[in-house]
Amino acid sequence: MFGIPDPTIWIAYLLAIAFACACVLYGIVNWNKGDSDNGS
Amino acid sequence: MAVDTFTTMIVILVYLVMILGIGYYGYRKTKGAEDYMVAGRNTHPLVIALSYGATFISTSAIVGFGGVAANLGMGLIWLTVFNIGVGVLIAFVFFGKRVRTIGQRLGAVTFSDLMGKCYNSTFIQYVSGIIILVSMPIYTAAILIGGARFIEVTLSVQYEVALLGFAVIVGAYVVLGGLIAVMHTDAVQGAIMAVGMSLLLVLTYVYLGGVTTAHTALTNMADLVPAALTAQGHLGWTSMPSLGSPIWMTLVTTMVLGVGIGVLAQPQLIVRFMTAKDDKALNRATLIGGPFILMMTGVAFTVGALTNVYFYQKSGEIAIAAAGGNVDSIMPLYITSAMPDIFVVIFMLTLLSAAMSTLSSLYHTMGTALACDVWGRGRSCALSLKSNKYGIFIMMVVSIAVALLLPGSIIARATVIFMGLCASAFLPVFVNGITSKSPCVIGAKASMLAGAIVWFLWTAFFHAAESSALGLCQYLFGVPALLGQPWSACNPLIIALPISIIVMAVFQFRHNRNMA
């Protein structure tokens, strides 16, 4: 994939991108949660 | 360097004025110990995320590990997986919120203070402070060396002058402005790093003819791997090393696991969680943290490996040969020789920012550990601004001395040593301290000491990379390491961390049973 023949390398690339996307999603979903005012 | 010296000087001057101006802002905003130590516990999510990321990513990650990727290949990208998955996602979501809540409730102002208060033990605070003071100057010195070496190459300044100037400028705004200055300068430096690393990635692929073309060219260079590396399991720069080979052991146990897990127990990062006002700030910071780290280590490791294609096409040599055998010189050499002149200045600011942001945080952590946790432990001077400023100044001088004594090619190795010791000694105690209802103090003492002692014994007598350099094993037993392959390539963390986890778990289990 993309000139990288070893799947253990390109899987690592896909995982790194997937984790970065998970961080973005987590931030968006929980954008207004955990406010100090509502004590949640 | 091809860039006009006058232009470079102007850019650096503007940059330094801006950074020192932010330092002054921190100085003006600092009214008491809580401002100086934990930035008033009211930091903006963007500042938390960029400060965490910029502190996390140093010249070590870009220059040191980029050079390692040039030597060992793209397998290092597994470290990026851990950097984001463990270092951001798990760190912020599972640990960050607990640290913030507990830190605020107990009024903790440093990592060691937090540990001491979680376990209600000044001994825990004292020992963790001592471990920070012993291990962190080595890592700090590595950051200093990385920054000074790059200044030396790009500005043609004498190495010692570069090192001293760099160390003192950063020390000035940390001493004066405390953590408010540190985190806000970090944020600006993080933004510069994001721009610089994005450009580095794009320009590298453009220069090498595109993503697939560049990777294919690197794949086709597998037969150029030096025989010495092939004999140790290197299978090419776009392949993982042979399973269980010495290079595989080094890559997986030392680089990927050692640094990837070690990040969870780094005091200078954990303190960042205590600067958040509420959990909402940490949720929002997570959004920025993940992509930021991807653009840092992901780019450094990818471009690091691809420097082999550039140097081979340019001079017929692979990267390590072009850099005269010094791994730490590969990335600076690539940037100064491959990038357009105008961007060299941006990359210089990127690397300066990476070094300064990490260095400032380490100064602050070491100085407050000395003044608050070791010297002032249990006394009123622990929270004195004056004593903490003296603490930071003293640790700055110690770090400069260590940097002048350390040998070359030390950047990545020193990072691994620091993170390995931190994780072995702190991680089980830290996790247990913030998750247990009634943390066992004897277990914490035993786990911390067991982790530190086993880590040291494995480093001094078994892990060949360090034991041969220390010479203690050779002196006592006449051999560089007591065991052969694969144990001599197994990182101390892999042995010490499970032992400290078991010790903590056994004591905590007994403690819980007795309490029931």
Interface residues (C-beta under 8 A of the other chain):
Chain A: F2 G3 I4 P5 D6 T8 I9 A12 Y13 L15 A16 I17 F19 A20 C21 A22 C23 V24 Y26 G27 I28 N30 W31 N32 K33 G34 D35 S36 S40
Chain B: M74 G75 I77 W78 T80 V81 I84 G85 V88 L89 V93 K97 V211 T212 T213 A214 H215 T216 A217 L218 T219 L235 T238 S239 M240 K277 D278 D279 K280 A281 L282 N283 R284 A285 T286 L287 I288 G289 G290 P291 I293 L294 G298
